């Protein structure tokens, strides 16, 4: 059982998957940093200086006590975070598209396999069978 497990772990698929997961985590951090630290401030600038994460619809205002402490926090729909997530998805999708496109350009085009010789058609085979049956009956 230990040998089977070792063979399974050492297969190329498992190692490739492990490398892919590690790279995905690293790329995720890079893209997240690019989105949050570079793209969102630019988009916010052109959107009038707003931060989308602050966009919300307040359902219930916060209740503040006489001493200034929040007794009950506000209840709000934070749709701005969802907008940020959609923008992040678009940017990640575009970056992955560029990466896959560049990768596909580096691959060699596959050589077409030589065409296999064509055999007789169905009609030709049926004609041969007919002729052979005629010959045997004579």
KANORHU-V148924 format. One record per backbone hydrogen bond with DSSP energy under -1.0 kcal/mol. NH is the residue of the N-H (numbers start at 1). CO is the residue of the C=O. If there is no record, write none. Layout:
nh,co
NH,CO
NH,CO
//
This chain:
nh,co
5,1
6,2
7,3
8,4
9,5
10,6
11,8
15,11
16,12
17,13
18,14
19,15
20,16
21,17
22,18
23,19
24,20
25,21
26,22
27,23
28,24
29,25
30,26
31,27
32,28
33,29
34,30
35,31
36,32
37,33
38,34
39,34
40,35
42,38
43,39
44,40
45,41
46,42
47,43
48,45
49,44
54,51
55,52
57,77
59,75
60,75
63,72
65,69
68,65
71,63
72,63
75,60
77,57
79,77
80,55
83,79
84,80
85,81
86,82
87,83
88,84
89,85
90,86
91,87
92,88
93,89
94,90
95,91
96,92
97,93
98,94
99,95
100,96
101,97
102,98
103,99
104,100
105,101
106,102
125,121
126,122
127,123
128,124
129,125
130,126
131,127
132,128
133,129
134,130
135,131
136,132
137,133
//
